[in-house]
Amino acid sequence: MSTSPSPKVRPNNQRRPDVRERSLRPRERPDVKWDEVNNQQLRDAICAVTGAGAAIMLGRTSDGGALAITVLDGDQRVKEYPRDAEEAEKTLAWLVAMFSAD
């Protein structure tokens, strides 16, 4: 997770003003996978987010160096890129707390 205390919430229709081209230079990154994340925490986050009427999307970055967690809630978007299972579990716990409070 980033150095901020919680994931950044942005409007869902935000567009990047500058599109960067991908570097073709290979980078060494750890290969992180969803099967390393605690299944119960994953389930709890999915149930909390969807139970509140929001959507959650899970994936990986194209280079496999980070997981991707995106939550769409009306016109708000939360997007995080945890680099390991521990960061992913912290983000999922934050989502459960955020959406269970509603």
C-alpha positions as CSV (number, residue, x, y, z in Angstrom):
1,M,0.0,0.0,0.0
2,S,1.2,3.6,-0.5
3,T,2.6,5.7,2.3
4,S,-0.7,7.4,2.9
5,P,-2.9,6.2,5.8
6,S,-5.6,5.0,3.5
7,P,-6.2,4.4,-0.2
8,K,-6.9,7.4,-2.4
9,V,-10.5,8.0,-3.4
10,R,-10.9,9.6,-6.8
11,P,-13.9,10.5,-9.0
12,N,-14.8,7.6,-11.3
13,N,-14.5,9.7,-14.5
14,Q,-11.0,11.0,-13.9
15,R,-8.7,10.9,-16.9
16,R,-5.0,11.0,-17.0
17,P,-3.8,14.2,-18.6
18,D,-0.6,12.7,-19.9
19,V,-0.3,9.2,-21.2
20,R,3.1,7.7,-20.7
21,E,4.6,5.2,-23.1
22,R,5.6,1.9,-21.7
23,S,9.3,1.3,-21.2
24,L,10.5,-1.8,-23.0
25,R,13.3,-2.3,-20.5
26,P,12.6,-5.3,-18.3
27,R,12.4,-4.7,-14.6
28,E,12.9,-7.2,-11.8
29,R,9.8,-7.5,-9.7
30,P,8.5,-10.1,-7.4
31,D,5.7,-12.2,-8.9
32,V,2.8,-11.7,-6.5
33,K,-0.4,-13.8,-6.9
34,W,-3.9,-13.7,-5.4
35,D,-3.5,-17.3,-4.0
36,E,-1.0,-15.8,-1.5
37,V,-3.8,-13.6,0.1
38,N,-5.9,-14.8,3.0
39,N,-9.1,-16.3,1.5
40,Q,-11.3,-15.2,4.5
41,Q,-10.1,-11.6,4.2
42,L,-10.8,-11.6,0.5
43,R,-14.3,-13.0,1.0
44,D,-15.0,-10.5,3.8
45,A,-14.0,-7.6,1.6
46,I,-16.1,-8.8,-1.4
47,C,-19.1,-9.3,0.9
48,A,-18.7,-5.9,2.6
49,V,-18.2,-3.9,-0.7
50,T,-20.9,-5.6,-2.7
51,G,-23.3,-5.7,0.3
52,A,-23.0,-1.9,0.4
53,G,-24.0,-1.7,-3.3
54,A,-20.5,-1.0,-4.7
55,A,-18.4,-3.0,-7.1
56,I,-15.0,-4.5,-6.5
57,M,-12.5,-5.6,-9.3
58,L,-9.4,-7.7,-8.6
59,G,-6.5,-8.3,-10.9
60,R,-2.8,-8.0,-11.4
61,T,-0.6,-5.5,-13.1
62,S,0.7,-6.5,-16.6
63,D,4.2,-7.1,-15.3
64,G,3.0,-9.2,-12.3
65,G,4.7,-7.0,-9.8
66,A,1.6,-5.9,-8.0
67,L,-2.0,-6.9,-7.4
68,A,-4.8,-4.5,-8.4
69,I,-7.8,-3.7,-6.3
70,T,-10.4,-1.3,-7.6
71,V,-13.7,-0.3,-5.9
72,L,-16.4,1.6,-7.7
73,D,-19.0,3.3,-5.5
74,G,-21.2,5.6,-7.4
75,D,-18.9,8.3,-8.8
76,Q,-16.1,7.5,-6.4
77,R,-13.2,5.1,-7.3
78,V,-10.6,3.6,-4.9
79,K,-7.6,2.1,-6.7
80,E,-4.7,0.4,-5.0
81,Y,-1.7,-1.7,-6.1
82,P,-0.4,-3.8,-3.2
83,R,3.0,-5.3,-4.0
84,D,2.7,-8.3,-1.7
85,A,0.1,-10.4,0.2
86,E,0.5,-8.4,3.4
87,E,-0.2,-5.0,1.7
88,A,-3.2,-6.6,0.0
89,E,-4.6,-7.9,3.3
90,K,-4.2,-4.5,4.9
91,T,-6.1,-2.9,2.0
92,L,-8.8,-5.5,2.2
93,A,-9.2,-5.0,6.0
94,W,-9.5,-1.2,5.3
95,L,-12.2,-1.9,2.8
96,V,-14.1,-4.1,5.2
97,A,-14.0,-1.4,7.9
98,M,-15.0,1.3,5.4
99,F,-18.0,-0.5,3.9
100,S,-19.2,-2.3,7.1
101,A,-19.6,1.1,8.8
102,D,-22.4,2.1,6.4
